[in-house]
Every structure is written in C-alpha cells, then in structure tokens.
Amino acid sequence: MGHSRRLAERVDLARMAPREELASTKYCLANPWMEYVVYLPSGGEVEVDLSAAGRPLTVEWIHPTEGTVQRAGETTGGGKRVFKSPLR
C-alpha cells in the first residue's frame, strides 16, 4: 500500500479512469490529456496511445515491488509510442 500511496502523491489518481484501449497490456489508468499510468505485468514493452496528449510527458518507470523510480526522459503526445521496460 505504501507504493500506491506514493504514486497517488505524484499523479492525480482521482481524475484518472481505467482506459484499457490505450495500452497494449490493457492495464492503463489515464487522464488522457495529462497523465497515464500503465502496468506491464510481465515487463517487456508496451505500446501506449498518447494521441490525446497535447504536451510533452515525463516518462518514469516504477518497480512495482521495490517502489524505486527510474526517470526515462520525455516523450511527445500526438500518437502511439512504444516503451521498453528497463526493469527486471
């Protein structure tokens, strides 16, 4: 629960809704113009539809067990993007 609380301090979970159609893993919470949280249950990579995002987005990887955060730069909205997990 501690990791979930820390995530809630970083993103506005109250404004997010399940949006399985936005991620190839089907695990996505989104406020499509602002924030996305995507879960990769097996690691690997995921395609995320950022068509609604009209501004650059910061990309971070959060290890679901350890809670560590790894910054991965920025990406642009306006289309689909593929992300590959650096986590093991």
Buried (B, 14 or more C-beta within 10 A) or exposed (E): EEBEEEBEEEBEBEEBEEBEEBBBBBBBBBBBEBBBBBEBEEEEEBBBBBEBBEEEBEBEBBBEEEEEEEEBEEBEBEEEBEBEBEEE
